Every structure is written in structure tokens, then in C-alpha cells.
Amino acid sequence: NKTLDVPRSDKCEIFVEALEGQTVCYEFTTEYYDISFGLFFIADSSDERKEIIPNTKVNSYQAKEEGKYLLPENGRVALLFDNTYSWTRGK
């Protein structure tokens, strides 16, 4: 388990390195309020950032957000927690 504080008007990313055929699984909740979440893949063979899950607000304080991604090739999965829309509250 990992705790992440996303300040108001800011964003944080977590990168997970994995090999072709491996599955990256994630689950998270927020203590209060929503947050924007997005999932991206960056292949080792290029620096192109491929959008897997568009950056979208989720009500992760009401229900756990979870999912998985099977890597098509060696690379990194980026989990984006975006709170840039919130001027008053950290998450």
C-alpha cells in the first residue's frame, strides 16, 4: 500500500516498469472528494505516451477505483492523479 498526497492545483504520477505480457493492476480511494485519474503507457522502444484511460474525474471517495493493463511490449505504465482543477483542497 502507498499513500499519496496530491496538493491543491497540482498533479502526481506514479510510474510502474513492466515487461511485455505482464499485467499492471491498480486500486485506489481518496479520503474525501473526487480526483482526476488517467492511465498511460510509454513503450521502451519510443517515448510516445499512449493514452489508455483518459484523464477523467472519478468519485473515488465513494467507491474504490480499480483496473489492470496488460503490457503489449516492455515499457512503463504511468498512473496520473490530477488535482489541478481544485484551487482549495488537496487530496
Residue pairs with C-beta under 8 A, 6 or more apart in sequence:
2 14
4 12
4 14
4 81
5 90
5 91
6 12
6 35
6 81
6 82
6 83
6 90
6 91
7 83
7 90
8 83
8 86
8 87
8 88
8 89
8 90
9 83
9 84
9 86
9 87
10 83
10 84
11 36
11 80
11 81
11 82
11 83
11 84
12 80
12 81
13 78
13 79
13 80
13 81
14 78
14 79
14 81
15 76
15 77
15 78
15 79
16 24
16 76
16 77
16 79
17 75
17 76
18 24
18 71
18 74
18 75
18 76
18 77
19 71
19 74
20 71
20 72
20 73
20 74
21 70
21 71
22 70
22 71
23 68
23 69
23 70
23 71
24 68
24 69
24 71
24 77
25 66
25 67
25 68
26 39
26 65
26 66
26 67
26 68
26 79
27 64
27 65
27 66
27 67
28 37
28 60
28 64
28 65
28 66
28 81
29 60
29 61
29 63
29 64
29 65
30 60
30 61
30 91
31 61
31 91
32 61
32 89
32 91
33 61
33 86
33 89
33 91
34 57
34 58
34 59
34 60
34 61
35 57
35 58
35 60
35 81
35 82
35 83
35 91
36 55
36 56
36 57
36 58
36 80
36 81
36 82
36 83
36 84
36 85
37 53
37 55
37 56
37 58
37 60
37 65
37 79
37 80
37 81
37 82
38 51
38 53
38 54
38 55
38 56
38 79
38 80
38 82
39 51
39 52
39 53
39 67
39 69
39 77
39 78
39 79
39 80
40 49
40 50
40 51
40 52
40 77
40 78
40 80
41 49
41 50
41 52
41 69
41 71
41 72
41 75
41 76
41 77
41 78
42 48
42 49
42 50
42 75
42 76
42 77
42 78
43 50
43 72
43 73
43 74
43 75
44 73
44 74
44 75
44 76
45 73
45 74
45 75
49 78
52 69
52 77
53 67
55 80
55 82
57 85
58 65
69 77
71 77
81 91
83 89
83 90
83 91
